[in-house]
Amino acid sequence: MDLSVLHLDLDAFFVAVECKQNPELKGRPLIVGGQSRRGVVAACSYEARRFGVHSAMPMYLALQLCPDAKVISGDMEAYSKNSHLVTEIIASTAPSFEKSSIDEFYVDASGMDKFFGAFKWAVELRKKIIKESGLPISMAMSVNKTVSKIATGEFKPNAEKLISAGTEKDFLSPLAVEKIPGIGTQTASFLHDMGVRTIATLREMPLKFLVSAFGKNGIALWNKANGIDHTPIVPYSEQKSISTESTFDADTIDVKRLKSILIAMVEKVAFQLRDQKKLTSCVTVKIRYSNFDTETKQIHIPYTSSDHVLLRTVLELFNKLYNRRMLIRLVGVRLSNLVHGNQQISLFDDTEEDINLYEAMDFIKHKHGVEKLVRATTMGVSSRVRMEMNAFSGKISKDLLDKIR
């Protein structure tokens, strides 16, 4: 039996929430994002998109294209609240679902064929979400997550699309390679330089060549171009926090070294945030002195996943926390109050340069490994400390850590 994977994507989610809260905004060109000239567009209405405005565009350029657009700063608390509302509606109906971001969901609707048809059930679910949440949402169904997601994006807004089993390649062939989830600006540019612009052309590339060019990600690209995706739907569960810490071989009072380790920790957890499409609004720094006294200090900040914002916050907390001038045996960083959201759509006050930098950094880390790109100030952090940070996050076994020690 073929799988029936449903992808649900709230249409222009941030804008839709703003219009829900203020109906007078409906039908107007709206832009959500940073108010300053160097700010970027986090989201925009379909009315603004007709002028060429799109997310991650510099705000000054967006206003040149659409000077009559109304700019809204954005309200992550309202977006998070409405996201949870839609999540609860889906949870009350769907047998199994995955929440992949603040405005996207995957549902395993395979079992619905026993009743009155998976696609008909999906149509009814979409109607229920629209009625009970007051928000517009699109959906597409196919045999896997990749094809369903691409179809939703192609037919939005107000989409209801079924890609029948066996027709995946015909649907994908004429589309641009950028339509494949996971292909960002850097990868697309690399493919274009090779003359690969459509999914059909990517499908014809030798698998060995793609692996040599992109590493193991080349296999994923080839599979997706062929409409193959065995990624399972991961049942939804709300992660509360992301954290990491390190205990030193010898207690230290070297503040420069301590700050380097904290910076390395922020690089690690910030990358995890962006990789999981999450944002944080609460940062905690932890220190344990040589006498085992443990102290923490936390602060609430606007939702973010930016290294530079989190770095500044962590170092400020450490400076306020470390006032006893005693030897330290452990430091740690924890990010909590997590919500689903993309880096690009959340950095309301960041610049185009910031976004491009993080995209390039994450691209390199995905391709070559997290440890291959670090700040110069953290190059003195030992491999043992870095591995202990990973071990705390459950990525390296305790046995291996003991051998290193």
Secondary structure, 3 states (H helix, E strand, C coil): CCCCEEEEEECCHHHHHHHHHCHHHCCCCEEEECCCCCCEEEEECHHHHCCCCCCCCEHHHHHHHCCCCEEECCCHHHHHHHHHHHHHHHHCCCCCEEEEECCEEEEECHHHHHCCCHHHHHHHHHHHHHHHHCCCEEEEEECCHHHHHHHHHHHCCCCEEECCCCCHHHHHCCCEHHHCCCCCHHHHHHHHHCCCCEHHHHHHCCHHHHHHHHCCHHHHHHHHHCCCCCCCCCCCCCCCEEEEEEEEEEEECCHHHHHHHHHHHHHHHHHHHHHCCEEEEEEEEEEEECCCCEEEEEEEEEEECCHHHHHHHHHHHHHHHCCCCCCEEEEEEEEECCEECCHHHHCCCCCHHHHHHHHHHHHHHHHHCHHHCCCHHHCCCCHHHHHHHHHHCCCCCHHHHHHHC
